[in-house]
Amino acid sequence: MDLCELSSLFADQRLGVTRRTLRLAWSEAHIDCLTTDARLGNTGAASWFMQMAIGAIASYREGGASAAVNLRDPAEASIVFVTPPSPEKIRSQQHIKGGDVFRHHGTPAIDPANYTQ
């Protein structure tokens, strides 16, 4: 189950017990879901922290809140919302080479121009 499925869940009947869940209130037309299990693989206990890091970067760059949802336990879910800093704070945080603090400024070891067709 991922966040996209969680938004429409009313009753969870896994393990033979019905558990009521809250319907998450948001506009489903604006949900961008990223299922980290398929993209990051099994990172164990670090998965949730990686979700929060990806959410922090997305919130910083695009604005708005992101949610990290831990569904490892079949009986419960843990949800952490990540919000970006204020626009004034973002403007004051510049990389020493300029621009986005999360942007990679390294030089590739292999020149990508060698592989253009």
N, C-alpha and C positions, 0 to 999 in steps of 0.2 A: 504494500500500500504506500502510495506517495502523497504528497501534499495536494495534488490535483484531485485524488480520490477522497482525501480527508474533508475537502470543502463540502461534499454532498452527503456525508455520512450522518445518519440519525441514530441508528442502533447497531452495535457491534455484537454479532452472535458467535464469534470465535470461542473456542474452548467450551462450547455448550452452554455458555452463560450470556444472557443479554445485558449489555452495558450501554447506558445512554450516553451519548456524546453531544457536545454543543456544536451547533452548526456555526462555522466560522462566517462572520458577517463581513463580506467585502464584495465588490463588484467583480463577478467572475469573468467579465469581458476584459479585465485588466490584470489577470493572473499570468505571470510568467513562471512556469514550473521548471525546476532543474532537479532531476532525480540523480542524486550523487552516487548512489550505489552502482549504477551502470557506468558512470563516467570515472569515478575515482577508484573503483574496486573495493575490496574489503580492507579498510584502513582501521578496523577495530574500534577501540574507544576514541580514536582521534577523528572519526567521521563527523561527529557533531561539531567539533571545533573547526574542522575544515569547512563545514557548511556556514558557520558563523563568519569565518574569514572571507569566504566568497560573498556572503551577504553584505559584509562591511564594505568590500570593494565596490559591489554593485550599488549599494546605497550611496556611497561617496560619489561615484561617477554619475549616476542617473537620478539621484534624489529619491525620496520616499523610503518607506520601511521595507525591510526584508525579513523573512521568517526562517529560522532554522528549526526543523521539526525532527525530533528523535522518536522513531517508531520501532525501536528494537524490541522493547517489551511488548508482547502481544496484548497486554491488559491495559496499557496506558500510553499516553503521548506526552512528551515534554516539548514546549514551544517557547523559543526565545526570539523576540523581535529586535532587530538591529536597525537603528535610525542614524542618519548621517549627521555630522555636526552642522552648525549654522552656516549660512553662506559667507558670513564674515570670517569665520574660522577657516573655511575651505580656501578663501582667497589669501589668507595669511600663511597657509601651509603650501609652500612651493618647494619642489625638488631643487637641489643645488644646481642641477643642469637645466632647470626650468620646467614648468608644466606640472602634470599630474604626479603626485607623490607615489602612486602605485605603478606608474609606467616603468617598464624595464629600459634602462639606458645603456645596457652592455652592447658590445660589438660582437656579432656572431663569429665563431671560429672559422666557418666556411662561408664564403661570399655567396649569397643567394642569387646574384646575377649570373653565376656560372651555370645555373640550372634553368634559366629561362629558355623557352623554345620559340 
